[in-house]
Structures are given as C-alpha cells and as structure tokens.
Amino acid sequence: MDALAEELGGSPELFPYMLDLPRDGVVFLRLKRTDYEQASFLDARLLTPKTSSHALPWPQVAAAIGAARLAERCGFIFHIGHVGSTLLSRLIGAHRAAFSLREPVILRTFAQLKGEPHVQPHAWRHDDFDARLSACLKLLSRTFETRQLAVIKATSFVSELAADLLARASAPKAVIMFVSPESYIATILGGPNSRQEARVMAPSRLARLHRRIGGDAWQLASMSEGEVLALSWACEMSALVRAANSGGERVFRVDFDRFLENPEPLLSSVLHHFDIGGTSEETRAIIAGPDMQRYSKSPDHAYDAALRRDVLQAARAAHGAEIRRGLAWLDRAAGGHAAVRDALTFAMGRG
C-alpha cells in the first residue's frame, strides 16, 4: 500500500475539498478533528493563508481509494434551507458514535453536474460521473473512530441529487428537514441576509422547478417577493419528496418547528434512525449542552427557540401581506402541478 492509500485509509484528515475539473483531479485540504467540529460549512470558508492543500490526479486518487479498500458508509441530512439543519448536525455530532460533516462543497459540484450534464468534462465517459461520485462518498465516509458513522449535512440544492444518493447500493439512511410554507416564508422575510440569498438563488430554483414540472410556468419578473419565496419552498420541498420516495423507510422526517417544541425525543429518534443509538441520559445531555443556545452557523452568537419565535412573529407582523401572497401562489400552483401538490401533502404529514 502506497503512502497516499495508507493516509486515506487511516483517518479523514485529508479532506476531499473539491473536484479539479479542468485537470481531472481532486483537491484535498488537511483538516484536524477540531476543524471539522468547528466548521459550519466545509467550503471556501475553510480557506486561510495557513490552509494546506494538495491537488492530486484522479487516477492516483482512485488507485489509493481501491488500495485502502474504502467503503461507502454514511448518512445524510437533506433540507430546504433555514430549517435548523446545521443545529441538528451539531447535535448529532455531539454523540461520540457520530462524525458530522457540514455542506462539503464537493457534493455541490456533483449536484450541479447532475443537473447540467452538458458542463461535465468532455473527456468523461458515460460511467465517469458515478465512479467519481462513489469515490467522493467513500472519502466522506471516513471517520476518526471505527465505531463512528459519518453523517453528511448537504447544501439545500444538493437535494437534486438526494434521490440518486438514496438509491445507491450502500442503502444510506437520511433525515429530511423542512417547515411549513408559512413558517419558511416568514423565516426568510425575518432576515435581510436570507432575503438577499433568496433573491440570488431564485433563478436557479425556478429553473429546477420548471424541470420538475416539465415546462415553463412562471416568470420571476411578474412575481412578488412572497411568491418567489413560496416558489423557493416548492422547489426545494419537491426535491425532498423525490428523495423520500427513493429512500422509503430509510428516510426520517423532521419538521423543525415541531422539533423545537420537544427536541429531546426527536433527537433520540434521529440517533436511533441512524443506528447511532444513545441512551436517554446521553440525549438529554446533548440537548442541555451549548448548541441549543447558540446560532449554529456562527456559534459565537446567542440564539435559541425563543429568539426564533420572536423573529418569526416580527416578520409576520411586518410582512403579513407578502406571506399571504406566497401561500395563495402555492395553492394555485398545487392546483395545476402534481410536484407542488405532493410537496404540500408531504409537509402536512400525509405523503
């Protein structure tokens, strides 16, 4: 076994940061256990002047993965965005039998390549996408301790790839996180940064939803902000419905608002769903820990369920008309398109 295979097989310290598509390689970063624990996003925010990176050609990486006999063994958190997925990832990661990874950028690339196959490298053969995806999942499945399960929290738009991931021979389990359309729209309207993010992502979400329904039904220019947010919810939620249909009983649903009402039993259910286990004392200790009192994406800031309720109530008071417009748009869209109707049915717990 060569040095690369030995290192890849020994721990996840060499993290597969991104695909180097022009050179058909993989860029690795060297991360410590604390780097994984602290990172809210395994993306460009990891990069500092002190970051150690290594670009390696695909044949060398593939050979090392084979020599190390790495296997796909991981779980997933899929979500619609702004629904507590980072918090849940941190809570899961607080259990000694779990290893949490949050939003690896390399999975975003695979989701984009899946949705836009014309941008895949011309030199790739028909099976090269799956070969590289399998290699990526094997690398992301590595943990620091043998008994641990890697639980990957994906970026919201990676849900486009979720059905394919859940259909893999490794039969991974997943948690799907969401909130009602009303709660989602209020959440986004409650923060200037989330509103700006929604505006930036709206064109791609519209394109994805149009692909799902098989035609062009709406134009952003004629839609109000509340309607655009409703469309965003429908896009992301309908992708999760496809994933749930693919995964069947290997998918566990979490409505974040219901989670916050009584987090301990739901966290226990999530841990058992992933076969991580956990006693009632362990689960209680995790809930009583610091993660429930901090903003998960920026743990230096205090944030809890009570503050979230205040933000939502303020958004409802200030933007009630837009929320109503968004919900009315969803009702109309559901009347004409099964994908939107199925998303609403799923969110109400009937699908």
C-alpha positions as CSV (number, residue, x, y, z in Angstrom):
1,M,0.0,0.0,0.0
2,D,1.5,3.4,-1.0
3,A,1.7,6.4,1.3
4,L,-1.5,8.0,-0.1
5,A,-3.6,4.9,0.3
6,E,-2.3,4.5,3.9
7,E,-3.1,8.0,4.8
8,L,-6.6,7.9,3.2
9,G,-7.4,4.7,5.0
10,G,-6.1,5.9,8.3
11,S,-8.3,8.9,9.0
12,P,-10.3,11.7,7.3
13,E,-7.5,14.3,7.8
14,L,-7.1,14.6,4.1
15,F,-10.5,16.1,3.2
16,P,-11.7,16.0,-0.4
17,Y,-12.4,19.7,-0.8
18,M,-13.3,20.0,-4.5
19,L,-13.1,18.4,-7.9
20,D,-10.4,20.0,-10.2
21,L,-12.5,19.5,-13.3
22,P,-10.1,21.1,-15.9
23,R,-7.3,18.8,-14.7
24,D,-9.5,15.8,-13.7
25,G,-8.3,15.7,-10.2
26,V,-9.2,16.2,-6.5
27,V,-8.1,19.0,-4.3
28,F,-7.5,17.9,-0.7
29,L,-7.2,20.0,2.4
30,R,-5.6,18.8,5.6
31,L,-8.1,19.2,8.5
32,K,-7.9,18.3,12.2
33,R,-10.8,16.8,14.1
34,T,-11.4,20.3,15.7
35,D,-11.6,21.8,12.2
36,Y,-14.5,19.5,11.3
37,E,-16.2,20.2,14.7
38,Q,-16.0,23.9,14.3
39,A,-16.8,24.3,10.6
40,S,-20.4,25.3,9.8
41,F,-19.5,24.9,6.1
42,L,-16.9,22.7,4.5
43,D,-16.5,25.2,1.6
44,A,-14.4,28.2,0.8
45,R,-14.8,29.5,4.3
46,L,-12.2,26.8,5.3
47,L,-9.5,28.5,3.3
48,T,-7.0,30.7,5.2
49,P,-3.4,31.6,4.4
50,K,-2.4,28.7,6.7
51,T,-4.5,26.1,4.9
52,S,-2.6,23.1,3.5
53,S,-3.9,21.9,0.1
54,H,-2.9,19.2,-2.3
55,A,-4.2,18.7,-5.8
56,L,-3.9,15.0,-7.0
57,P,-4.8,13.5,-10.3
58,W,-7.9,11.3,-10.5
59,P,-6.1,8.0,-11.4
60,Q,-3.9,8.3,-8.3
61,V,-6.8,9.1,-6.1
62,A,-8.9,6.2,-7.5
63,A,-6.0,3.8,-7.1
64,A,-5.4,4.9,-3.5
65,I,-9.1,4.5,-2.6
66,G,-9.1,1.0,-4.0
67,A,-5.9,0.0,-2.2
68,A,-7.2,1.3,1.1
69,R,-10.5,-0.6,0.5
70,L,-12.6,2.4,1.5
71,A,-16.4,1.8,1.6
72,E,-19.5,3.9,1.3
73,R,-21.0,4.1,4.7
74,C,-22.6,7.4,5.6
75,G,-25.9,9.0,6.4
76,F,-27.3,12.3,5.1
77,I,-29.3,15.3,6.3
78,F,-31.2,16.8,3.4
79,H,-33.2,20.0,3.9
80,I,-34.8,23.1,2.2
81,G,-32.5,25.7,3.9
82,H,-33.0,27.8,7.0
83,V,-34.7,24.9,8.9
84,G,-32.2,24.0,11.6
85,S,-30.1,21.5,9.7
86,T,-26.9,23.0,11.0
87,L,-28.2,22.7,14.5
88,L,-29.3,19.1,14.1
89,S,-25.9,18.3,12.5
90,R,-24.1,19.7,15.6
91,L,-26.4,17.9,18.0
92,I,-25.8,14.6,16.1
93,G,-22.0,15.3,16.1
94,A,-22.1,15.7,19.9
95,H,-22.7,12.0,20.2
96,R,-19.4,10.0,20.4
97,A,-20.7,7.5,17.8
98,A,-21.3,10.2,15.1
99,F,-19.0,12.2,12.9
100,S,-20.7,15.2,11.4
101,L,-19.7,16.9,8.1
102,R,-21.5,20.1,7.1
103,E,-22.0,21.1,3.5
104,P,-18.9,19.7,1.7
105,V,-18.5,21.8,-1.4
106,I,-17.6,18.7,-3.5
107,L,-21.1,17.4,-3.2
108,R,-22.4,20.7,-4.5
109,T,-20.3,20.2,-7.6
110,F,-21.8,16.7,-8.2
111,A,-25.3,18.1,-7.8
112,Q,-24.6,20.8,-10.4
113,L,-23.0,18.4,-12.8
114,K,-26.1,16.1,-12.4
115,G,-28.5,18.9,-13.2
116,E,-26.4,20.3,-16.1
117,P,-24.7,17.3,-17.7
118,H,-23.5,19.5,-20.6
119,V,-20.9,21.1,-18.3
120,Q,-19.3,17.8,-17.4
121,P,-15.8,17.4,-18.8
122,H,-15.9,16.3,-22.5
123,A,-13.3,13.6,-21.7
124,W,-15.6,11.9,-19.2
125,R,-17.2,8.6,-20.4
126,H,-20.7,7.7,-19.5
127,D,-19.8,6.0,-16.2
128,D,-17.2,8.5,-15.1
129,F,-19.6,10.6,-13.1
130,D,-20.7,7.7,-11.0
131,A,-17.2,6.5,-10.5
132,R,-16.1,9.9,-9.2
133,L,-19.2,10.3,-7.0
134,S,-18.6,6.8,-5.5
135,A,-15.0,7.8,-4.7
136,C,-16.2,11.0,-3.1
137,L,-18.7,9.2,-0.9
138,K,-16.1,6.7,0.2
139,L,-13.8,9.6,1.1
140,L,-16.6,11.4,3.0
141,S,-17.5,8.1,4.8
142,R,-14.2,8.0,6.7
143,T,-14.2,8.8,10.4
144,F,-11.7,9.3,13.2
145,E,-13.0,6.4,15.2
146,T,-14.0,3.0,13.9
147,R,-17.4,2.9,15.6
148,Q,-18.5,6.3,14.2
149,L,-20.9,6.9,11.4
150,A,-20.3,9.9,9.1
151,V,-23.4,12.0,8.8
152,I,-23.2,14.5,5.9
153,K,-25.4,17.6,6.0
154,A,-25.8,18.6,2.4
155,T,-26.3,22.0,1.0
156,S,-30.0,22.6,0.2
157,F,-29.7,22.3,-3.6
158,V,-27.8,19.0,-3.3
159,S,-31.4,17.7,-2.7
160,E,-31.5,17.5,-6.5
161,L,-29.0,14.6,-6.1
162,A,-30.7,13.1,-3.0
163,A,-32.9,10.6,-4.7
164,D,-29.9,9.2,-6.6
165,L,-27.8,9.1,-3.4
166,L,-30.5,7.2,-1.5
167,A,-30.9,4.7,-4.4
168,R,-27.2,3.6,-4.1
169,A,-26.3,0.1,-3.3
170,S,-24.9,1.1,0.1
171,A,-28.6,1.9,1.1
172,P,-27.8,5.0,3.2
173,K,-30.2,6.5,5.7
174,A,-31.3,10.1,5.7
175,V,-33.1,12.8,7.7
176,I,-35.2,15.2,5.7
177,M,-35.8,18.6,7.3
178,F,-38.4,21.2,6.5
179,V,-41.0,23.5,7.8
180,S,-44.5,24.6,6.6
181,P,-44.6,27.1,3.8
182,E,-45.9,29.8,6.1
183,S,-43.0,29.3,8.5
184,Y,-40.5,29.2,5.7
185,I,-41.6,32.4,4.1
186,A,-41.7,34.2,7.5
187,T,-38.2,32.9,8.3
188,I,-36.7,34.3,5.1
189,L,-38.5,37.6,5.5
190,G,-37.2,37.8,9.0
191,G,-33.6,38.4,8.0
192,P,-32.0,40.7,5.4
193,N,-29.3,38.2,4.6
194,S,-31.7,35.4,3.9
195,R,-33.8,37.7,1.8
196,Q,-30.8,38.6,-0.3
197,E,-29.7,34.9,-0.6
198,A,-33.3,34.0,-1.7
199,R,-33.1,36.7,-4.5
200,V,-29.8,35.4,-5.7
201,M,-31.0,31.7,-5.8
202,A,-34.4,32.4,-7.3
203,P,-33.4,32.0,-11.0
204,S,-31.8,28.6,-10.4
205,R,-34.7,27.4,-8.2
206,L,-37.2,28.5,-10.9
207,A,-35.2,26.5,-13.5
208,R,-35.1,23.5,-11.2
209,L,-38.8,23.6,-10.5
210,H,-39.6,24.1,-14.2
211,R,-37.5,21.0,-15.0
212,R,-39.5,19.1,-12.4
213,I,-42.9,20.0,-13.8
214,G,-41.7,19.7,-17.4
215,G,-42.4,23.2,-18.7
216,D,-42.0,26.9,-18.1
217,A,-45.0,28.1,-16.0
218,W,-43.8,31.2,-14.2
219,Q,-41.7,34.3,-14.7
220,L,-39.8,35.9,-11.7
221,A,-40.4,39.4,-13.0
222,S,-44.1,39.1,-12.5
223,M,-43.9,37.6,-9.0
224,S,-43.9,39.4,-5.6
225,E,-41.3,38.6,-3.0
226,G,-43.7,36.3,-1.1
227,E,-44.5,34.4,-4.2
228,V,-40.8,34.0,-5.1
229,L,-40.2,32.6,-1.6
230,A,-43.2,30.2,-2.0
231,L,-41.7,29.1,-5.3
232,S,-38.3,28.5,-3.5
233,W,-40.1,26.4,-0.9
234,A,-41.9,24.4,-3.6
235,C,-38.6,23.8,-5.5
236,E,-36.6,22.5,-2.5
237,M,-39.5,20.6,-1.0
238,S,-40.4,18.8,-4.2
239,A,-36.8,17.7,-4.5
240,L,-37.1,16.2,-1.0
241,V,-40.3,14.4,-1.9
242,R,-38.4,12.6,-4.7
243,A,-35.7,11.7,-2.2
244,A,-38.3,10.4,0.3
245,N,-39.9,8.3,-2.4
246,S,-36.5,6.9,-3.3
247,G,-35.4,6.2,0.3
248,G,-38.7,4.8,1.7
249,E,-38.3,3.7,5.3
250,R,-34.6,4.8,5.3
251,V,-35.9,8.4,5.4
252,F,-36.9,10.1,8.6
253,R,-38.8,13.4,8.5
254,V,-38.2,16.3,10.8
255,D,-40.4,19.3,10.9
256,F,-38.1,21.8,12.6
257,D,-40.9,23.7,14.3
258,R,-42.1,20.5,15.9
259,F,-38.5,19.6,16.8
260,L,-38.1,22.8,18.7
261,E,-41.3,22.2,20.6
262,N,-39.9,19.0,22.1
263,P,-36.3,18.3,20.9
264,E,-35.2,15.5,23.2
265,P,-37.5,12.7,21.9
266,L,-37.0,13.7,18.3
267,L,-33.2,13.8,18.6
268,S,-33.4,10.4,20.2
269,S,-35.4,9.2,17.2
270,V,-32.9,10.6,14.8
271,L,-29.9,9.0,16.5
272,H,-31.7,5.6,16.5
273,H,-32.7,6.1,12.9
274,F,-29.0,6.3,12.0
275,D,-28.3,3.3,14.2
276,I,-26.1,5.5,16.4
277,G,-28.2,4.7,19.4
278,G,-27.8,6.8,22.5
279,T,-29.3,6.5,26.0
280,S,-31.9,8.9,27.3
281,E,-29.2,10.4,29.6
282,E,-26.9,11.0,26.6
283,T,-29.6,12.6,24.6
284,R,-30.7,14.7,27.5
285,A,-27.1,15.9,28.0
286,I,-26.8,16.8,24.3
287,I,-30.0,18.9,24.4
288,A,-28.8,20.6,27.6
289,G,-25.5,21.4,26.1
290,P,-24.5,24.7,24.4
291,D,-25.7,24.0,20.9
292,M,-29.3,24.7,21.6
293,Q,-28.4,28.2,22.9
294,R,-26.2,29.3,20.0
295,Y,-26.6,30.3,16.4
296,S,-25.3,27.1,14.8
297,K,-23.9,28.8,11.7
298,S,-22.0,31.3,13.9
299,P,-21.7,29.8,17.4
300,D,-20.3,33.0,18.8
301,H,-23.8,34.4,18.7
302,A,-26.5,33.5,21.2
303,Y,-29.7,32.2,19.6
304,D,-32.5,29.9,20.9
305,A,-36.0,28.8,20.2
306,A,-37.5,31.8,22.0
307,L,-35.5,34.3,19.9
308,R,-36.5,32.4,16.7
309,R,-40.2,32.7,17.7
310,D,-39.7,36.5,18.3
311,V,-38.1,36.9,14.8
312,L,-40.9,34.9,13.2
313,Q,-43.6,36.9,14.9
314,A,-42.0,40.2,13.9
315,A,-41.8,39.0,10.3
316,R,-45.4,38.0,10.3
317,A,-46.4,41.4,11.7
318,A,-44.3,43.3,9.2
319,H,-44.8,41.2,6.1
320,G,-48.2,39.5,6.5
321,A,-49.4,40.6,3.1
322,E,-46.4,39.0,1.3
323,I,-46.8,35.8,3.3
324,R,-50.4,35.6,2.3
325,R,-49.5,36.2,-1.4
326,G,-47.0,33.4,-1.2
327,L,-49.4,31.0,0.3
328,A,-52.0,31.9,-2.3
329,W,-49.5,31.3,-5.1
330,L,-48.7,27.9,-3.6
331,D,-52.4,27.0,-3.6
332,R,-52.7,27.9,-7.3
333,A,-49.5,26.1,-8.3
334,A,-50.6,23.0,-6.4
335,G,-53.9,23.0,-8.3
336,G,-52.0,22.7,-11.6
337,H,-48.9,20.8,-10.9
338,A,-48.5,17.5,-9.1
339,A,-45.0,18.1,-7.9
340,V,-46.1,21.2,-5.9
341,R,-49.2,19.4,-4.7
342,D,-47.1,16.5,-3.5
343,A,-44.8,18.8,-1.6
344,L,-47.7,20.4,0.3
345,T,-49.1,16.9,1.1
346,F,-45.7,15.8,2.4
347,A,-45.2,18.9,4.6
348,M,-48.6,18.3,6.1
349,G,-47.6,14.7,7.0
350,R,-50.0,13.0,4.6
351,G,-47.5,11.9,2.0
